[in-house]
Amino acid sequence: MLSENIRAIRKSKGLSQEELAVKLNVVRQTISKWEQGLSVPDSDMLIALSEVLETPVSTLLGEKVGEEEADGLKALCEKLEVINLQLAKRKSARREALFWLLVAVCAAVLICFIVLTALGSQYQDWDWSDPELAIVGTAYHAFEWVFIRIAPLLLMGAVAGIILIKKKG
């Protein structure tokens, strides 16, 4: 395993056998023999090798580097899965809040329609000649005028939004 790890780590660092040999003050053939498993570095050279490759000695002597990378990828995948779950929960919470906001808009529009009907809406036959009702009547009339024109669009949009949210959810 030592020979495979030396080769894999050297290549991952972008070093040639010659470059590694220069850094360790050995000949290129020595590196080649280590990587072929024909010889092994002594303890001092193993420590120097780990420093040059910026890798712990235990990694050089232990598991294959490919397995370590697979464990790293597995950990990364698990972290990404947690992040995706958090984002999905946040999106679901926003969708739920929007749903209830649209339900509240629908309820408010319907309540306004009921109140205007109960008050006997004078939108069509308003008497502008009565001076006592001129100011209050004008404000009331302005509200009615805006409400009658906007409320149906608002109600249809809110109902469509509710249907789309429930359809996607």
Kinemage of the C-alpha trace (Angstrom):
@kinemage 1
@onewidth
@group {chain A} dominant
@subgroup {mainchain}
@vectorlist {calphas} color= white
{ca met a 1} P 0.000 0.000 0.000
{ca leu a 2} L 2.898 2.357 0.688
{ca ser a 3} L 3.985 2.207 -2.944
{ca glu a 4} L 0.464 2.930 -4.223
{ca asn a 5} L 0.012 5.804 -1.775
{ca ile a 6} L 3.331 7.433 -2.673
{ca arg a 7} L 2.450 7.308 -6.369
{ca ala a 8} L -1.136 8.547 -5.882
{ca ile a 9} L -0.180 11.426 -3.594
{ca arg a 10} L 2.775 12.463 -5.777
{ca lys a 11} L 0.519 12.593 -8.828
{ca ser a 12} L -2.226 14.459 -6.950
{ca lys a 13} L 0.366 17.094 -5.998
{ca gly a 14} L 1.396 17.377 -9.650
{ca leu a 15} L 4.987 16.243 -9.051
{ca ser a 16} L 7.040 14.069 -11.349
{ca gln a 17} L 9.364 11.402 -9.969
{ca glu a 18} L 12.309 13.641 -10.839
{ca glu a 19} L 10.870 16.671 -8.993
{ca leu a 20} L 10.124 14.597 -5.900
{ca ala a 21} L 13.627 13.102 -6.020
{ca val a 22} L 15.200 16.588 -6.120
{ca lys a 23} L 13.135 17.701 -3.109
{ca leu a 24} L 14.216 14.607 -1.141
{ca asn a 25} L 17.868 14.702 -2.332
{ca val a 26} L 17.682 11.212 -3.827
{ca val a 27} L 17.928 9.903 -7.382
{ca arg a 28} L 14.812 9.398 -9.510
{ca gln a 29} L 15.356 5.624 -9.550
{ca thr a 30} L 14.841 5.564 -5.761
{ca ile a 31} L 11.383 7.090 -6.154
{ca ser a 32} L 10.649 4.618 -8.937
{ca lys a 33} L 11.663 1.656 -6.727
{ca trp a 34} L 9.441 2.935 -3.863
{ca glu a 35} L 6.476 3.265 -6.207
{ca gln a 36} L 7.052 -0.202 -7.705
{ca gly a 37} L 7.332 -1.735 -4.245
{ca leu a 38} L 10.905 -2.924 -4.849
{ca ser a 39} L 12.180 -1.013 -1.822
{ca val a 40} L 10.820 1.145 0.995
{ca pro a 41} L 12.099 4.397 2.466
{ca asp a 42} L 13.705 4.282 5.913
{ca ser a 43} L 11.999 6.060 8.822
{ca asp a 44} L 13.851 9.367 8.370
{ca met a 45} L 13.139 9.380 4.638
{ca leu a 46} L 9.481 8.490 5.323
{ca ile a 47} L 9.166 11.577 7.554
{ca ala a 48} L 10.846 13.755 4.904
{ca leu a 49} L 8.546 12.267 2.253
{ca ser a 50} L 5.451 13.075 4.319
{ca glu a 51} L 6.650 16.676 4.767
{ca val a 52} L 7.361 17.160 1.059
{ca leu a 53} L 4.008 15.632 0.065
{ca glu a 54} L 2.242 17.486 2.917
{ca thr a 55} L 0.647 14.247 4.016
{ca pro a 56} L 0.758 12.496 7.414
{ca val a 57} L 2.976 9.436 7.678
{ca ser a 58} L -0.064 7.430 8.762
{ca thr a 59} L -1.700 8.197 5.413
{ca leu a 60} L 1.401 7.031 3.565
{ca leu a 61} L 1.428 3.789 5.547
{ca gly a 62} L -2.331 3.316 5.967
{ca glu a 63} L -5.288 3.005 3.672
{ca lys a 64} L -5.262 3.638 -0.015
{ca val a 65} L -5.613 7.291 -0.882
{ca gly a 66} L -8.519 6.512 -3.196
{ca glu a 67} L -10.504 5.154 -0.247
{ca glu a 68} L -9.791 8.308 1.737
{ca glu a 69} L -11.020 10.435 -1.150
{ca ala a 70} L -14.159 8.295 -1.368
{ca asp a 71} L -14.798 8.888 2.346
{ca gly a 72} L -14.300 12.609 1.761
{ca leu a 73} L -16.771 12.527 -1.110
{ca lys a 74} L -19.241 10.604 1.012
{ca ala a 75} L -18.955 13.208 3.783
{ca leu a 76} L -19.371 16.008 1.250
{ca cys a 77} L -22.459 14.301 -0.201
{ca glu a 78} L -23.943 13.990 3.279
{ca lys a 79} L -23.340 17.691 3.958
{ca leu a 80} L -24.919 18.642 0.637
{ca glu a 81} L -27.906 16.443 1.436
{ca val a 82} L -28.387 18.244 4.762
{ca ile a 83} L -28.167 21.629 3.017
{ca asn a 84} L -30.698 20.515 0.386
{ca leu a 85} L -33.090 19.362 3.111
{ca gln a 86} L -32.770 22.714 4.887
{ca leu a 87} L -33.453 24.590 1.647
{ca ala a 88} L -36.462 22.369 0.936
{ca lys a 89} L -37.865 23.056 4.418
{ca arg a 90} L -37.356 26.795 3.963
{ca lys a 91} L -39.077 26.696 0.567
{ca ser a 92} L -41.951 24.703 2.022
{ca ala a 93} L -42.347 27.185 4.887
{ca arg a 94} L -42.403 30.124 2.456
{ca arg a 95} L -44.953 28.367 0.279
{ca glu a 96} L -47.134 27.690 3.320
{ca ala a 97} L -46.899 31.346 4.421
{ca leu a 98} L -47.832 32.536 0.917
{ca phe a 99} L -50.777 30.146 0.869
{ca trp a 100} L -52.184 31.528 4.106
{ca leu a 101} L -51.573 35.111 2.959
{ca leu a 102} L -53.603 34.460 -0.176
{ca val a 103} L -56.365 32.822 1.874
{ca ala a 104} L -56.430 35.938 4.078
{ca val a 105} L -56.669 38.188 0.985
{ca cys a 106} L -59.610 36.138 -0.305
{ca ala a 107} L -61.328 36.336 3.068
{ca ala a 108} L -60.774 40.103 3.299
{ca val a 109} L -62.187 40.706 -0.197
{ca leu a 110} L -65.250 38.592 0.548
{ca ile a 111} L -65.815 40.352 3.868
{ca cys a 112} L -65.617 43.746 2.135
{ca phe a 113} L -68.161 42.602 -0.465
{ca ile a 114} L -70.499 41.421 2.294
{ca val a 115} L -70.122 44.692 4.234
{ca leu a 116} L -70.749 46.816 1.128
{ca thr a 117} L -73.806 44.750 0.266
{ca ala a 118} L -75.138 45.017 3.835
{ca leu a 119} L -74.651 48.799 3.800
{ca gly a 120} L -76.653 49.037 0.617
{ca ser a 121} L -73.900 50.192 -1.675
{ca gln a 122} L -74.810 53.433 -3.371
{ca tyr a 123} L -72.114 53.177 -5.995
{ca gln a 124} L -74.464 53.543 -8.961
{ca asp a 125} L -77.032 56.029 -7.619
{ca trp a 126} L -75.027 58.405 -5.432
{ca asp a 127} L -76.697 61.769 -4.709
{ca trp a 128} L -73.997 64.416 -5.137
{ca ser a 129} L -76.351 67.289 -4.282
{ca asp a 130} L -76.595 66.464 -0.538
{ca pro a 131} L -73.935 68.700 1.122
{ca glu a 132} L -73.964 66.799 4.451
{ca leu a 133} L -72.741 63.610 2.824
{ca ala a 134} L -70.400 65.244 0.336
{ca ile a 135} L -67.070 64.716 2.180
{ca val a 136} L -67.781 61.375 3.846
{ca gly a 137} L -69.705 60.252 0.812
{ca thr a 138} L -66.862 61.149 -1.520
{ca ala a 139} L -64.360 59.125 0.544
{ca tyr a 140} L -66.800 56.225 0.759
{ca his a 141} L -67.523 56.467 -2.945
{ca ala a 142} L -63.805 56.553 -3.787
{ca phe a 143} L -63.222 53.395 -1.714
{ca glu a 144} L -66.170 51.675 -3.379
{ca trp a 145} L -65.066 52.726 -6.847
{ca val a 146} L -61.529 51.386 -6.338
{ca phe a 147} L -62.709 48.275 -4.524
{ca ile a 148} L -65.333 47.316 -7.122
{ca arg a 149} L -62.753 47.496 -9.907
{ca ile a 150} L -59.771 45.905 -8.148
{ca ala a 151} L -61.404 43.321 -5.868
{ca pro a 152} L -62.444 40.855 -8.591
{ca leu a 153} L -58.924 40.831 -10.029
{ca leu a 154} L -57.431 40.489 -6.559
{ca leu a 155} L -59.817 37.670 -5.693
{ca met a 156} L -59.150 35.775 -8.939
{ca gly a 157} L -55.388 36.182 -8.530
{ca ala a 158} L -55.473 34.973 -4.925
{ca val a 159} L -57.625 31.943 -5.792
{ca ala a 160} L -55.320 31.091 -8.718
{ca gly a 161} L -52.317 31.408 -6.392
{ca ile a 162} L -53.915 29.084 -3.831
{ca ile a 163} L -54.687 26.511 -6.511
{ca leu a 164} L -51.133 26.665 -7.913
{ca ile a 165} L -49.539 26.383 -4.478
{ca lys a 166} L -51.641 23.359 -3.551
{ca lys a 167} L -51.036 21.785 -6.967
{ca lys a 168} L -47.225 22.069 -6.624
{ca gly a 169} L -47.190 21.116 -2.941
